[in-house]
Amino acid sequence: MTRIVLAAFAALLPLTAQTISLQGVAMDAHNAAVSDAIVSLTNLETTAQRKALANPAGAYSFVQVPPGNCKIDAQKPGFQIT
């Protein structure tokens, strides 16, 4: 099975910000974009979960994410999470 690797970048915001934006790219082990991957963002403290669909370039984004510890993973048939 091929693996999906996620790269994520949090937007730099002032310390007083109540939310952040998170953007990233779903890539396979060969750094090729994984289109249509379902990317999940889970808040580890509240277990609240949001999902986004990666575009044809593998890009995804989450806006207005409250600060906290989060886990990001992606799924697509034929791929394995790393």
N, C-alpha and C positions, 0 to 999 in steps of 0.2 A: 504494500500500500504506500502511496505517496503521502508525505506529511505536509501540514499547513503550518507556516511560521507567520506570526503576527508582529508587525512593527507599529507602535503607537506613539503618538506625540501629543502631549498635553499643551494646550495653548497657555502662554505665559500671561498671567493676569495679576492685578494688584492683590496684596494680601487680604484686602477687604472684600474680595469677590465672593459671592455666595454660590456660584456654579462655575464649572469649567467646560470647555469644549475639548473633545478628544477625537483625534483623526489618526488614521493608520492605513496600512496596506496589508492585505492577506497575500502571502507568498508561499510557494512550495519550497522544498529543500534546495532547489536549483535557482532560487530567486525569481521565478516566473510568477506573474500575477495569477491569483486564483479568483476568477470572476464568479459571481453568484454564490459565494460562501455566505453562510448565515453566521454573523458575528454576534456573540452574546457578551454583554457587560453586566456583571453581577456585583452588587454591593455586598461585601463580606460581612458587614455589621447588621444590615437589615434584610439580606437575601433578596432585595428588590432586583429584578432583572429587566434589561432592555435588549432589544435585538435590532440589528441593521443588516441590510443586504449589500454585500460588496458589489461595486459596479464592474464593468468589463475590464477596468484597469486594476481591480482588486481593492480599490479605495473604499473606505467606510468612514462614517463619522457619527459621533454622538454629541448633541448640544445640550446645554443646561444640565450638566451632570453635577449633582451635589458633591462637595468634597468628601473624601473617605477612602478607605481601602477597597479596591475593586479587583476583580479577576476578569480577564478577557479571554475568550476562546472562540474558535470558529469550527464550523462543521460543513462538510460537503460530501455527498456520496463518493466513495472511492479514495477518500483522504483520511489520514489518521492525525489526531491532535498531538502536537509536541509540546 
